[in-house]
């Protein structure tokens, strides 16, 4: 029920396209002004807390893309004053991840570690292995930049990601394992997305391409996903 509360469209598709097509990243002030203008026109139609979360998500993203990291933190802290991981796990972990990352980028390591600890305490609510992996990647970057020791209590989370996603990596040196998994997931996820886009745009089955992906992909979860697509394509051909 609570997740459905936050599962609402805030910006129209047309406005979203305009924001990211017509403006450069450093034109964040112009983008934010446009967002605020539109938001004012729909504010009365939304729950006040949902409105505040959605508005700060969009404004915070503009600041982040514009390299304004302190402002990004400020916006996302407002979100976490309202949002819990049970309310919207995806939004929660995207939000807290940006706070950790931006705090590191401005050199405020203490703040980054504070929010990382909060995120790991709620990691059971992460909606998928990819969110856990993103959190581990941000934490790994924080460890590397701050020259601190990796908290060994987080090692089981790395193993959980390996097990849930079917990564071939072994849990040895944690930072190396995290970086290797993150890079591998970025590559194979991008390959899968490109295949899927081509499939929808060209209306071709791409059966051989999906089979090749399945045969070469190193991540179990992605191979299983490709299997499902291959099954659907074959079933459609048989019908």
Helices and strands as residue ranges (DSSP letters): H 2-6, H 13-22, H 28-42, G 43-45, H 48-65, H 69-82, H 89-105, H 109-121, G 123-125, H 129-146, G 152-154, H 155-165, H 174-202, H 207-216, H 220-238
